[in-house]
Every structure is written in C-alpha cells, then in structure tokens.
C-alpha cells in the first residue's frame, strides 16, 4: 500500500505539472518577460543609469538574479507559510505525525528497500550523477558552454540553500522508526529540494530544441519523480510531511530563479540584463 501511495504522489504531481505546462508554456522554462524587465527599468531610474554604464551582461550576475527574484516570490511565500504552520501546529502540519506513524507501522521489507532506492535519486551522489550524465549528453548533442554552468548553478545553489535553512530552522527529525540513514536537521528536506531542482534543470536541458510535447512530458516526469522522492522521505521516517513540501517548493523556486537568470529556455546567462540594457537605451 505504501508503494501505491508513493506512486500516486508521483502521478498526481506529475500530471498537475504537465497540465500547467500545457496551459502556460512559459512554465516549461521560467524566464522574465521583456515587458517585465522594461517595466522595472522604467520604474527605477537608478537601475536605468546603472545599465547604461555596464555593457557586459555576464558581469551583472547579481542584477539578473535581483530582477528575477520578484517572479519566484510565490515559492518563498509558500515556504514561509509552511514554516508558520509548523510553528503553530496548524494546516499541513496536522499530517506530519499521521503520515510518519503510518510509514513506521505499515512499511514492509520490500517497500522499504524500494523506497530507499527511489530516495537515492535525491541524495548528493544521485543528483550529481544525474546532472553530470545529462550535461555530457547535451554537450555531445548540442554543445553549449551555458549547459554546465547552468547545471552547476542549480545543483550547487540548492545544496547551499537547503543546508542554510536547515541550520537556521534547526527542526528535529521524526522520532518514529527511521528506516534509512540521514544527516542534519529536518526542515526542509534536502532530498526533496535536490530532486525538485535538479530533475527540473535536467528536463530543461535535455529538451532543448525538441517539440513542445516533449518539453511538457519531461516537465511532468521530473515533477512526478521529485514528488516520489519526497514521499519516500516521509514514509521512511526521516522527514515530516511539511519538510518535504517546503523542500519541493524550495527546489522548484531555485530552479526557476536560475533558469530566469539564464534567459529561460535560451540558456544565455544574463539575458534579462541584455533586455534591461536595451530598455535603458530606449528610455534615455
């Protein structure tokens, strides 16, 4: 039954993401709309002055991320709400003990073994291997210096973010039967964060130049597998349900932020700054 729940989580989340990608094609690879950049430059005269004086977008890392941050604020708000629920023992936190106890009481040896294998996808070694293989494939298929830079930014950044938040929140792990190894504190789930961010990035780079149908399918598969990894962490007794929800939000939010800094599916770092420079010149 537990394996059916894990698979069900993957199907539900993967289907939802596929439907969203079908409805809003931009979700395949989040990027800043030119109008958004122009609007920001128009509303902030100092930003326009800055852009006129800096003509190399590759040096404007911070600016690209700053502009992009406004678009992924939803993920940050979501993580904040989940943390508030944890602190006040309301909302989604009401499922924490129930799901942890269910996993401890119903996990069979076979289910535990399968869940451990699925969980490895979101482990440090797992995401590094997956990202490396995807990078090699893409450098052979469609060579681009941006691909390794993009994947390194996604993978390294999510590690830094999740571990930093873990340190600040310092939430204790579930105290039921723990069916696999773990390290560090509980909130957010590092495996959930890593799988969400890395698999989304891999789906993006592997579908460069492919059909829209392939992009939608890849986005759904990436999201579904990330949800399966997250659910295994709960049923293996090493994370609370709210930990994995926050981890998924953090991973997808970070992926969106980095992909926008690289111009979305264009994978050209600093593309938002190029648009901003053009807007600054027009507004001169």
Rosetta silent file (secondary structure, phi, psi, omega in degrees, C-alpha in Angstrom):
SEQUENCE: XXXXXXXXXXXXXXXXXXXXXXXXXXXXXXXXXXXXXXXXXXXXXXXXXXXXXXXXXXXXXXXXXXXXXXXXXXXXXXXXXXXXXXXXXXXXXXXXXXXXXXXXXXXXXXXXXXXXXXXXXXXXXXXXXXXXXXXXXXXXXXXXXXXXXXXXXXXXXXXXXXXXXXXXXXXXXXXXXXXXXXXXXXXXXXXXXXXXXXXXXXXXXXXXXXXXXXXXXXXXXXXXXXXXXXXXXXXXXXXXXXXXXXXXXXXXXXXXXXXXXXXXXXXXXXXXXXXXXXXXXXXX
SCORE:     score description
SCORE:     0.000 S_00000001
   1 L     0.000  -38.371 -179.113    0.000    0.000    0.000 S_00000001
   2 H   -63.490  -40.564  179.080    2.831    2.403    0.810 S_00000001
   3 H   -65.065  -32.796  175.586    4.366    1.934   -2.632 S_00000001
   4 H   -66.001  -38.112  177.352    0.997    2.709   -4.194 S_00000001
   5 H   -65.865  -40.346  178.118    0.884    5.956   -2.210 S_00000001
   6 H   -63.109  -46.980  178.668    4.394    6.835   -3.372 S_00000001
   7 H   -64.318  -39.298  179.185    3.476    6.130   -6.990 S_00000001
   8 H   -62.056  -40.139  178.307    0.205    8.010   -6.570 S_00000001
   9 H   -60.956  -41.230  178.885    2.036   11.087   -5.324 S_00000001
  10 H   -65.281  -42.201 -179.305    4.204   10.984   -8.419 S_00000001
  11 H   -65.462  -45.584 -177.890    1.259   10.584  -10.777 S_00000001
  12 H   -63.060  -50.249 -178.285   -0.771   13.382   -9.182 S_00000001
  13 H   -67.193  -43.534 -179.993    2.085   15.907   -9.073 S_00000001
  14 H   -61.938  -41.777  178.415    3.441   14.936  -12.482 S_00000001
  15 H   -65.102  -42.468  179.838    0.003   15.233  -14.088 S_00000001
  16 H   -61.027  -43.303 -179.751   -0.622   18.610  -12.441 S_00000001
  17 H   -67.598  -38.958  178.032    2.694   19.987  -13.715 S_00000001
  18 H   -62.541  -41.266  178.998    2.046   18.628  -17.212 S_00000001
  19 H   -66.317  -39.709  177.005   -1.356   20.305  -17.280 S_00000001
  20 H   -64.134  -42.731  179.620    0.130   23.587  -16.079 S_00000001
  21 H   -64.699  -34.274  178.104    2.849   23.373  -18.725 S_00000001
  22 H   -70.096  -36.319 -178.782    0.208   22.712  -21.364 S_00000001
  23 H   -77.584  -41.040 -179.779   -1.846   25.701  -20.198 S_00000001
  24 L  -125.608   95.485 -176.280    1.090   28.053  -19.712 S_00000001
  25 H   -55.338  -26.641 -177.876    4.034   27.144  -21.976 S_00000001
  26 H   -61.893  -22.919 -176.719    6.308   29.523  -20.041 S_00000001
  27 H   -69.901  -15.916  177.437    6.319   27.079  -17.125 S_00000001
  28 H   -61.130  -35.174  179.546    8.464   24.719  -19.216 S_00000001
  29 L  -154.834   92.137 -176.170   11.379   27.071  -18.588 S_00000001
  30 L   -52.952  134.471  175.850   10.634   30.105  -16.434 S_00000001
  31 L  -151.225  160.569  179.400   12.010   33.321  -17.841 S_00000001
  32 L   -78.696  130.957  174.555   11.411   37.015  -17.468 S_00000001
  33 L   -70.589  141.334  178.504    9.055   38.551  -19.981 S_00000001
  34 H   -52.489  -37.475 -179.406   10.661   41.513  -21.807 S_00000001
  35 H   -62.933  -33.334  178.788    7.791   43.705  -20.607 S_00000001
  36 H   -65.397  -44.736  179.997    8.666   42.871  -17.004 S_00000001
  37 H   -64.574  -46.453  179.592   12.267   43.964  -17.466 S_00000001
  38 H   -59.312  -42.586  179.668   11.247   47.126  -19.307 S_00000001
  39 H   -61.766  -40.825  179.279    8.736   47.923  -16.564 S_00000001
  40 H   -65.310  -41.886  179.138   11.374   47.535  -13.843 S_00000001
  41 H   -64.965  -39.906 -179.265   13.810   49.791  -15.693 S_00000001
  42 H   -65.546  -37.098 -177.130   11.084   52.378  -16.264 S_00000001
  43 H   -81.710  -16.182 -176.694   10.094   52.396  -12.573 S_00000001
  44 L  -126.080   90.353 -178.232   13.670   52.587  -11.269 S_00000001
  45 H   -55.088  -36.721 -179.064   15.680   55.434  -12.865 S_00000001
  46 H   -65.343  -33.189  177.339   18.826   54.445  -10.957 S_00000001
  47 H   -65.891  -41.119  178.478   18.622   50.988  -12.480 S_00000001
  48 H   -62.649  -42.981  178.276   18.468   52.522  -15.952 S_00000001
  49 H   -61.152  -41.547 -179.677   21.546   54.659  -15.190 S_00000001
  50 H   -62.706  -43.788 -177.719   23.382   51.588  -13.945 S_00000001
  51 H   -66.378  -34.048  179.631   22.551   49.596  -17.070 S_00000001
  52 H   -66.657  -26.455 -177.135   23.745   52.376  -19.368 S_00000001
  53 H   -91.187  -10.085 -177.944   27.168   52.261  -17.683 S_00000001
  54 L  -123.873  113.036 -173.250   27.558   48.454  -17.802 S_00000001
  55 L  -106.709    2.309  177.194   27.580   46.855  -21.196 S_00000001
  56 L  -110.420  101.398 -175.729   28.709   43.302  -20.372 S_00000001
  57 H   -61.746  -24.051 -178.481   25.698   41.322  -19.102 S_00000001
  58 H   -67.759  -18.684  178.303   27.907   38.458  -17.919 S_00000001
  59 H   -88.677   -5.180 -173.521   29.240   40.729  -15.177 S_00000001
  60 L  -101.847   43.326 -178.559   25.756   41.562  -13.974 S_00000001
  61 H   -53.795  -53.000 -176.423   25.021   38.306  -12.134 S_00000001
  62 H   -59.548  -40.200 -178.881   23.507   39.972   -9.108 S_00000001
  63 H   -65.068  -43.980  179.858   21.270   42.223  -11.170 S_00000001
  64 H   -58.804  -44.024 -178.946   19.883   39.333  -13.201 S_00000001
  65 H   -69.852  -36.221 -179.707   19.044   37.439  -10.039 S_00000001
  66 H   -62.576  -45.859  179.563   17.616   40.526   -8.347 S_00000001
  67 H   -64.568  -41.300 -176.768   15.174   41.187  -11.176 S_00000001
  68 H   -68.968  -26.979 -175.608   14.249   37.510  -11.391 S_00000001
  69 H   -56.299  -36.553 -178.098   13.603   37.222   -7.668 S_00000001
  70 H   -62.032  -25.261 -176.675   10.309   39.048   -7.934 S_00000001
  71 H   -80.803  -24.809 -177.516    8.911   36.345  -10.194 S_00000001
  72 H  -105.998   18.512 -179.250    9.577   33.456   -7.788 S_00000001
  73 H   -61.739  -25.575  179.082    8.345   35.200   -4.665 S_00000001
  74 H   -59.245  -39.861  178.742    5.451   32.731   -4.605 S_00000001
  75 H   -64.724  -42.259  179.861    7.801   29.888   -3.698 S_00000001
  76 H   -64.011  -41.513  178.255    9.319   31.922   -0.887 S_00000001
  77 H   -64.328  -40.589  179.403    5.895   32.827    0.463 S_00000001
  78 H   -61.261  -42.932  178.558    4.862   29.186    0.285 S_00000001
  79 H   -63.967  -40.857  178.080    7.878   28.071    2.307 S_00000001
  80 H   -62.160  -40.651  179.113    7.162   30.793    4.860 S_00000001
  81 H   -65.430  -40.942  178.559    3.555   29.639    5.203 S_00000001
  82 H   -62.837  -42.841  179.695    4.633   26.031    5.685 S_00000001
  83 H   -64.505  -37.902  177.209    7.104   27.081    8.379 S_00000001
  84 H   -63.596  -40.185  177.076    4.386   29.128   10.081 S_00000001
  85 H   -61.408  -39.223  179.784    2.118   26.067   10.071 S_00000001
  86 H   -64.590  -45.993 -177.693    4.914   24.063   11.681 S_00000001
  87 H   -64.603  -35.491 -175.968    5.472   26.663   14.388 S_00000001
  88 H  -100.401    0.305  179.210    1.759   26.977   15.159 S_00000001
  89 L    56.967   47.887  179.811    0.867   23.291   14.613 S_00000001
  90 L  -129.900  174.392  174.174   -1.829   24.117   12.087 S_00000001
  91 H    57.026 -128.552 -176.041   -2.728   23.374    8.469 S_00000001
  92 H   -61.335  -25.501 -178.559   -0.450   20.898    6.713 S_00000001
  93 H   -63.890  -17.052  178.926    1.419   20.154    9.943 S_00000001
  94 H   -67.217  -17.863  178.804   -1.611   18.173   11.098 S_00000001
  95 H   -89.289  -11.392 -174.202   -0.499   15.470    8.637 S_00000001
  96 H   -56.432  -57.962 -175.427    3.044   15.241    9.997 S_00000001
  97 H   -68.493  -39.917 -178.569    2.505   12.734   12.782 S_00000001
  98 H   -58.853  -48.731 -177.005   -0.168   10.750   10.916 S_00000001
  99 H   -71.719  -36.877  178.285    1.985   10.076    7.860 S_00000001
 100 H   -64.417  -42.602 -179.805    5.145    9.418    9.872 S_00000001
 101 H   -68.311  -38.461  179.198    3.301    6.916   12.053 S_00000001
 102 H   -60.963  -44.388  179.579    1.665    5.281    9.022 S_00000001
 103 H   -63.045  -41.208 -179.166    5.044    4.718    7.419 S_00000001
 104 H   -66.711  -32.394 -174.349    6.514    3.253   10.597 S_00000001
 105 H   -90.977  -20.047 -172.667    3.584    0.868   11.079 S_00000001
 106 H  -118.705   -3.030 -178.587    2.984   -0.305    7.512 S_00000001
 107 L   -72.499  124.143  175.178    6.373   -0.433    5.770 S_00000001
 108 L   -91.401  164.306  177.002    7.296   -3.956    4.653 S_00000001
 109 H   -56.050  -39.784  179.647   10.896   -5.022    3.951 S_00000001
 110 H   -66.643  -46.344  179.607   10.198   -4.915    0.215 S_00000001
 111 H   -61.658  -41.624  179.650    8.565   -1.494    0.353 S_00000001
 112 H   -62.073  -42.866  179.699   11.405   -0.161    2.495 S_00000001
 113 H   -63.166  -44.392  179.875   14.019   -1.435    0.039 S_00000001
 114 H   -65.320  -42.363 -179.388   12.223    0.098   -2.962 S_00000001
 115 H   -65.513  -36.354  176.442   11.729    3.421   -1.182 S_00000001
 116 H   -62.085  -40.681  179.071   15.401    3.559   -0.249 S_00000001
 117 H   -65.009  -43.134  178.686   16.309    3.092   -3.915 S_00000001
 118 H   -64.158  -40.363 -178.526   13.912    5.848   -5.010 S_00000001
 119 H   -60.569  -31.334 -178.516   15.233    8.101   -2.257 S_00000001
 120 H   -60.348  -24.613  179.200   18.770    7.787   -3.622 S_00000001
 121 H   -58.253  -35.895 -178.574   17.707    9.876   -6.631 S_00000001
 122 H   -94.439    3.000  177.435   17.598   12.928   -4.382 S_00000001
 123 L   -74.141  167.369 -178.635   20.795   12.137   -2.479 S_00000001
 124 H   -56.008  -50.600 -179.675   24.014   14.092   -3.015 S_00000001
 125 H   -63.647  -39.992 -177.762   25.601   11.391   -5.179 S_00000001
 126 H   -60.298  -50.622 -176.760   22.349   10.816   -7.050 S_00000001
 127 H   -69.865  -32.789  178.450   21.784   14.397   -8.196 S_00000001
 128 H   -67.211  -43.496  178.857   25.449   14.898   -9.081 S_00000001
 129 H   -64.180  -45.843 -179.231   25.483   11.751  -11.238 S_00000001
 130 H   -60.726  -46.424 -179.476   22.172   12.639  -12.900 S_00000001
 131 H   -65.187  -38.977 -179.728   23.284   16.208  -13.645 S_00000001
 132 H   -65.665  -45.791  179.394   26.683   15.036  -14.932 S_00000001
 133 H   -61.453  -44.528  179.025   25.183   12.443  -17.278 S_00000001
 134 H   -62.223  -39.870  179.601   22.682   14.992  -18.623 S_00000001
 135 H   -62.900  -45.793 -179.949   25.479   17.511  -19.115 S_00000001
 136 H   -62.145  -44.566  179.939   27.629   15.042  -21.088 S_00000001
 137 H   -59.213  -45.530 -176.970   24.679   14.026  -23.269 S_00000001
 138 H   -72.443  -32.759  177.782   23.831   17.624  -24.083 S_00000001
 139 H   -67.830  -26.161  175.467   27.425   18.662  -24.746 S_00000001
 140 H   -81.279  -43.405 -176.071   27.539   15.903  -27.352 S_00000001
 141 H   -74.017  -51.302 -178.482   24.075   16.568  -28.798 S_00000001
 142 L  -140.964   83.513 -175.273   24.023   20.387  -28.730 S_00000001
 143 L   -54.142  133.349  177.830   27.303   21.824  -27.404 S_00000001
 144 L  -161.038  129.357  178.461   26.898   24.926  -25.244 S_00000001
 145 H   -66.045  -20.963 -177.431   29.095   26.411  -22.527 S_00000001
 146 H   -72.926  -27.113 -175.790   25.938   27.509  -20.726 S_00000001
 147 H   -60.469  -54.659  178.602   24.775   23.938  -20.011 S_00000001
 148 H   -63.324  -37.163  179.467   27.439   23.004  -17.417 S_00000001
 149 H   -63.161  -42.719  179.816   27.290   26.488  -15.888 S_00000001
 150 H   -63.431  -48.093 -178.132   23.505   26.268  -15.581 S_00000001
 151 H   -66.158  -38.669  177.627   23.526   22.789  -14.040 S_00000001
 152 H   -63.430  -42.492  179.797   26.306   23.681  -11.602 S_00000001
 153 H   -61.964  -42.503 -179.506   24.392   26.788  -10.508 S_00000001
 154 H   -66.761  -51.021 -174.829   21.209   24.790   -9.916 S_00000001
 155 H   -68.387  -49.552 -178.396   22.821   21.851   -8.099 S_00000001
 156 H   -65.807  -40.009 -178.423   25.343   23.787   -6.009 S_00000001
 157 H   -65.258  -40.888 -178.703   22.867   26.532   -5.164 S_00000001
 158 H   -68.048  -34.292  175.790   20.148   24.236   -3.910 S_00000001
 159 H   -61.248  -46.787 -178.651   22.640   22.461   -1.627 S_00000001
 160 H   -63.275  -42.927 -178.629   23.686   25.787   -0.119 S_00000001
 161 H   -65.487  -51.245 -176.317   20.103   26.989    0.313 S_00000001
 162 H   -63.790  -41.348  179.446   18.672   23.855    1.886 S_00000001
 163 H   -68.781  -35.179  177.399   21.579   23.408    4.284 S_00000001
 164 H   -65.211  -43.141  179.419   21.479   27.081    5.248 S_00000001
 165 H   -68.493  -39.044  175.773   17.769   26.931    6.034 S_00000001
 166 H   -54.337  -46.548 -178.403   18.250   23.671    7.933 S_00000001
 167 H   -62.361  -41.350 -177.303   20.807   25.393   10.138 S_00000001
 168 H   -71.992  -42.453 -176.733   18.567   28.385   10.798 S_00000001
 169 H   -78.482  -42.190  175.956   15.342   26.453   11.488 S_00000001
 170 L    55.052   52.710  179.917   17.002   23.555   13.362 S_00000001
 171 L   -88.744  138.705 -179.919   13.924   21.307   13.390 S_00000001
 172 L   -73.054  149.265  176.783   14.178   17.846   14.974 S_00000001
 173 L   -72.552  162.120  173.492   13.633   14.719   12.872 S_00000001
 174 L   -58.550  147.220 -179.369   10.622   12.421   13.459 S_00000001
 175 L  -106.569   23.159  173.358   11.170   10.101   16.420 S_00000001
 176 L   -87.299 -170.112  179.085    9.325    7.103   14.942 S_00000001
 177 L   -62.626  122.485  178.215   11.105    4.168   13.315 S_00000001
 178 L   -98.061  116.050 -170.081   13.721    5.582   10.947 S_00000001
 179 L   -96.618    6.199  177.101   14.133    3.134    8.089 S_00000001
 180 L  -154.846  170.280 -178.389   17.100    4.746    6.339 S_00000001
 181 L   -75.704  163.849  179.860   20.119    6.901    7.092 S_00000001
 182 L  -160.652  166.664  175.348   20.032   10.684    7.438 S_00000001
 183 L  -149.544  151.698  178.149   22.154   13.634    8.450 S_00000001
 184 L    77.263 -172.598 -179.596   21.481   17.130    9.716 S_00000001
 185 L   -85.767 -174.430 -164.027   18.224   18.631   10.848 S_00000001
 186 L   -98.258  -33.828 -170.583   14.804   18.144    9.301 S_00000001
 187 L  -110.265  125.077   -6.471   13.430   21.331    7.680 S_00000001
 188 L   -86.091  174.449  177.763   13.440   21.452    4.692 S_00000001
 189 L   -71.498  118.946  179.475   14.041   18.025    3.194 S_00000001
 190 H   -66.188  -38.060  178.573   17.354   18.130    1.333 S_00000001
 191 H   -63.385  -40.331  179.854   16.435   15.149   -0.850 S_00000001
 192 H   -66.617  -44.312  178.721   13.176   16.837   -1.880 S_00000001
 193 H   -60.906  -48.385 -176.474   14.927   20.120   -2.640 S_00000001
 194 H   -63.843  -44.743 -178.461   17.698   18.434   -4.615 S_00000001
 195 H   -67.978  -40.717 -179.915   15.413   16.219   -6.686 S_00000001
 196 H   -62.060  -49.530 -177.260   12.960   19.033   -7.471 S_00000001
 197 H   -69.566  -48.871 -174.541   15.653   21.470   -8.609 S_00000001
 198 H   -67.631  -45.539 -178.631   17.981   19.028  -10.357 S_00000001
 199 H   -66.428  -35.259  176.485   15.362   16.998  -12.228 S_00000001
 200 H   -64.987  -41.842  179.253   13.652   20.185  -13.447 S_00000001
 201 H   -65.539  -41.619  178.757   17.000   21.507  -14.699 S_00000001
 202 H   -63.818  -41.732  177.956   17.815   18.203  -16.394 S_00000001
 203 H   -60.713  -37.914  179.901   14.385   18.166  -18.059 S_00000001
 204 H   -66.012  -49.520 -175.026   15.058   21.668  -19.375 S_00000001
 205 H   -72.023  -33.429 -178.591   18.473   20.964  -20.881 S_00000001
 206 H   -73.295  -16.376 -178.607   17.543   17.560  -22.327 S_00000001
 207 L  -107.239   14.483  176.094   14.582   19.020  -24.223 S_00000001
 208 L   -60.806  127.060  177.986   16.408   21.925  -25.863 S_00000001
 209 L    79.544    2.566 -179.655   15.285   22.080  -29.470 S_00000001
 210 L   -95.733  175.750 -176.352   12.684   19.364  -29.021 S_00000001
 211 L   -68.820  160.160  178.372    8.915   19.553  -29.520 S_00000001
 212 H   -62.269  -36.040  178.809    6.580   21.234  -27.082 S_00000001
 213 H   -61.332  -40.502  178.898    5.008   17.848  -26.354 S_00000001
 214 H   -66.158  -39.059  179.607    8.420   16.503  -25.299 S_00000001
 215 H   -64.365  -42.781  179.933    9.000   19.513  -23.050 S_00000001
 216 H   -64.660  -43.789  179.411    5.631   19.064  -21.343 S_00000001
 217 H   -62.357  -43.421 -179.169    6.229   15.341  -20.837 S_00000001
 218 H   -64.447  -40.408  178.654    9.711   15.953  -19.422 S_00000001
 219 H   -62.666  -42.411  179.484    8.405   18.602  -17.010 S_00000001
 220 H   -65.761  -42.298  179.288    5.706   16.225  -15.779 S_00000001
 221 H   -64.136  -44.584 -179.940    8.123   13.315  -15.338 S_00000001
 222 H   -60.154  -45.336  179.514   10.631   15.493  -13.483 S_00000001
 223 H   -67.055  -39.227 -179.767    7.955   16.800  -11.126 S_00000001
 224 H   -65.605  -43.675  179.512    6.441   13.365  -10.592 S_00000001
 225 H   -65.366  -39.619  177.748    9.756   11.710   -9.735 S_00000001
 226 H   -60.505  -40.289  178.622   10.603   14.561   -7.342 S_00000001
 227 H   -66.295  -36.513  177.603    7.269   14.011   -5.585 S_00000001
 228 H   -65.643  -42.680  176.797    8.006   10.289   -5.296 S_00000001
 229 H   -59.708  -44.749 -179.037   11.399   11.018   -3.736 S_00000001
 230 H   -61.617  -43.528 -178.153    9.747   13.415   -1.304 S_00000001
 231 H   -65.899  -33.772  178.552    7.086   10.903   -0.285 S_00000001
 232 H   -64.744  -33.178 -179.491    9.691    8.206    0.413 S_00000001
 233 H   -65.655  -32.074  177.380   11.407   10.507    2.894 S_00000001
 234 H   -72.962  -50.388 -176.112    8.170   10.728    4.872 S_00000001
 235 H   -72.181  -18.793  174.187    7.364    7.012    4.816 S_00000001
 236 L   -83.635   -3.357  173.413   10.956    6.104    5.656 S_00000001
 237 L    79.745   16.859 -178.066   10.506    8.106    8.842 S_00000001
 238 L  -107.990   -2.561  177.483   13.313   10.628    8.341 S_00000001
 239 L  -146.994  149.481  170.462   11.232   13.702    7.468 S_00000001
 240 L   -78.356  158.995  178.466    7.923   15.261    8.371 S_00000001
 241 H   -58.180  -42.353 -178.981    5.370   15.875    5.615 S_00000001
 242 H   -66.519  -26.580  176.442    5.840   19.653    5.913 S_00000001
 243 H   -62.336  -44.703 -175.402    9.608   19.192    5.466 S_00000001
 244 H   -75.911  -31.798  175.649    9.166   17.664    2.030 S_00000001
 245 H   -62.294  -47.331  178.438    6.536   20.198    0.941 S_00000001
 246 H   -63.186  -37.849  179.593    8.943   23.009    1.802 S_00000001
 247 H   -63.625  -43.163  178.236   11.770   21.136    0.084 S_00000001
 248 H   -63.486  -44.310  178.963    9.839   20.788   -3.169 S_00000001
 249 H   -61.511  -42.667  179.846    8.879   24.470   -3.126 S_00000001
 250 H   -64.589  -44.399 -179.638   12.468   25.484   -2.436 S_00000001
 251 H   -63.522  -47.130  179.858   13.854   23.264   -5.196 S_00000001
 252 H   -68.231  -36.355  177.862   11.399   24.418   -7.839 S_00000001
 253 H   -64.196  -43.219  179.135   11.763   28.038   -6.754 S_00000001
 254 H   -66.190  -41.056  176.261   15.551   27.898   -7.039 S_00000001
 255 H   -58.069  -45.374 -179.737   15.335   26.215  -10.447 S_00000001
 256 H   -61.536  -42.337 -178.124   13.004   28.977  -11.642 S_00000001
 257 H   -63.081  -47.535 -178.738   15.330   31.669  -10.337 S_00000001
 258 H   -67.852  -40.695 -178.674   18.431   30.242  -12.021 S_00000001
 259 H   -65.124  -33.652  177.266   16.635   29.480  -15.279 S_00000001
 260 H   -70.890  -36.318  177.007   15.402   33.068  -15.474 S_00000001
 261 H   -63.939  -27.270  178.403   18.911   34.366  -14.861 S_00000001
 262 L   -95.369   12.712  176.932   19.954   32.247  -17.845 S_00000001
 263 L    78.087   25.880  178.367   17.142   33.549  -20.023 S_00000001
 264 H    67.321 -135.552 -175.930   14.822   30.558  -19.665 S_00000001
 265 H   -68.490  -12.603  178.469   14.990   28.030  -22.480 S_00000001
 266 H   -69.439  -28.064 -176.810   17.530   30.252  -24.265 S_00000001
 267 L    49.938   48.269  174.396   20.166   29.286  -21.670 S_00000001
 268 L  -117.721  108.841 -174.674   22.076   32.520  -22.259 S_00000001
 269 L   -62.938  136.760  178.543   23.342   33.843  -18.949 S_00000001
 270 L    82.344    9.420 -179.567   22.456   37.454  -18.311 S_00000001
 271 H   -56.078  -41.024  177.473   19.744   37.571  -20.985 S_00000001
 272 H   -59.156  -32.122 -179.712   17.416   39.589  -18.673 S_00000001
 273 H   -72.650  -35.742  176.132   20.191   42.175  -18.342 S_00000001
 274 H   -59.093  -43.334  178.927   20.557   42.430  -22.104 S_00000001
 275 H   -64.347  -38.236  179.657   16.850   43.233  -22.304 S_00000001
 276 H   -65.891  -38.454  178.453   17.260   45.725  -19.489 S_00000001
 277 H   -62.917  -42.772  178.829   20.133   47.458  -21.284 S_00000001
 278 H   -62.831  -40.282  178.250   18.031   47.805  -24.404 S_00000001
 279 H   -65.432  -38.549  179.398   15.196   49.279  -22.336 S_00000001
 280 H   -62.541  -39.930  179.706   17.573   51.732  -20.661 S_00000001
 281 H   -66.077  -39.373  179.942   18.771   52.968  -24.039 S_00000001
 282 H   -64.928  -37.101 -176.743   15.190   53.452  -25.247 S_00000001
 283 L   -82.225   -2.244 -178.066   14.324   55.406  -22.109 S_00000001
 284 L   -64.619    0.000    0.000   17.328   57.693  -22.433 S_00000001
